[in-house]
Amino acid sequence: MQIAEYRTRRCTTVMIAWLIVAPGVAFAQLGLDSGVSDSFLARQRALEQENERRLQRDLPLAQKFRVDWGGWYNSYFFLFDDGVESSRTLRQNELRLWGYVSADRGIHEGYVRMRMTYADWNHGDSFTPNEDDLDGPNLERGWYQFDLGRALRGYGAYDAPFELRFKVGRDLVRAGSGYAIDLPLDHVRVQAEYKDFETNFTVGKTPASTENIDRSRAVADHSDRNFWIIEERYKGWDSHEPFFYIAWQDDNTSEDPPNYLQDYRYSSRYIGFGSTGELVDNLRYRTEWVIERGRSFGNARYMRHDVIKAWGFDHRLDYFFRHKTKPVLSMEYMFASGDSNRLGSPTNAEGGNRNDHVDRSFVGFGFRDTGISFSPRLSNIHVWRLGGSFRPFPDVESAKELELGSDWYLYWKHRSVAAVTDALADQQSGYLGWEMDYYANYRIFSDLSWTVRFGAFFPGKAFSDRTTRTFLLTGVTWSF
């Protein structure tokens, strides 16, 4: 069936090419090729559009309409020390099922993914009274996208010199490289491309079950935030892609239970700029700077808000060596400002800013890898990371997909007297400690892979308890 469809499409394409080229050949044979008239060019464009419509009409159904589906099953084992309990054990199983539809050669696209998770804690290890928890099935992703630019060209109505796409649904939304904003939203997005510029405008809302950045008891397990994001990217350079964005976030999260002596709202805006690309051959980079402004409420405040004046940045370099073992060396420096008046928490309203009404602690909705054992949120912190990976057995067929790697982290406070997101850092010292992580990823078969990751965090002078914390994760993934 696929061979027949390919032959049909190939024959149709050859016929179209001949219809377009043949008039030009005829003119060349008459000796008129040196001065083709505008009317001929117009007729040629009309012929091209007509045959494009014919191609669209005559395409086999499999080329017009494509349906795909699949899923994957994860089984993970976690054994870790969080500084409160010397050992916690969790077995987690996840099942995801997805479906994808593409119609009219990508003019219409749709995707849906459901997730179901079962968590099984050892007795006494769970953070909640529920030690065995089945969650789902829940809608993890689900969206529809309409490509207007492709539709105008495909149906012959207009040879659009631009790209214009409309997307609606639940999906991951990222601004810039994701330092300030990188989270799933129920959203509407308009994406336009003209010449070398790409413009994205997104309006979104957090799903109700989203964990809150404020871990105060009244608002920790739910979130109601509205986002507006405008982003501009320049794609005219081969080795660099600079970007600039402005994002607003409005907090409407309700308190449960209500606390009439504390307001938890945190409404912020982010001005971000940066670039990704390649500095020289095999040396790739990523950089992003973010300025944060907005309004928050400090500790035990409910009538007068604070003014946010915070900032952060991230710089990363990756060098890809030309060797059959595919070694990669990576360096990164992350920074997020802190406030010396936030003595209890760098992100929460309770235990937050006091003594003045200027909040200088950076709080974002993005993501960066800050280690698996300590894993602090990017607020009031410096993080230096050095890592690398390689494939040790490129000539062994059964082991050539095995990847080994390691990351090393150094942590330091921005404001030594202020808090970080780990409440056990109870000393007014800037040195938080360091961590080493090791990992292995192995694709055993095309549909079966295994991973293991081990991390050890060594607390510094900011902790009164400097017991080493370890974290072990291992699991398998079966794709179908």
ABEGO torsion letter per residue (X at the ends): XAAAAAAAAAAAAAAAAAAAAAAAAAAAAAGAAABBBAAAAAAAAAAAAAAAAAAAAABBAAAABBBBBEEBBBBBBBBBBAGABABBBBBBBBBBBBBBBBBGGGABBBBBBBBBBBBBBBBGABABABABBBBOBBBABBBBBBBAAAAAAAAGABBBABBBBBBBEBBBBBBEAGAABBBBBBBBBBBBBBEABBBBBBBBBBBAABBBABABAAAAABBBBBBBBBBBBBAABAABBBBBBBBBBBBABBBOBBBAABBABBBBBBBBBEBBEBABBGBBBBBBBBBBBEBBBBBGBAABBBBBBBBBBBBBBBBBBBBAAGBBBBBBBBBBBBBAABAABAABABGBBBGBABBABBBBABBBBAEAAAGBBBBGBBBBBBBBBBBABAABAAAAABBBBBBBBBBBBABAABBBABAABABBBABAEBBBBBBBBBBABAABBBBBBBBBBBBBAABABABBBBBBBBBBBBBX
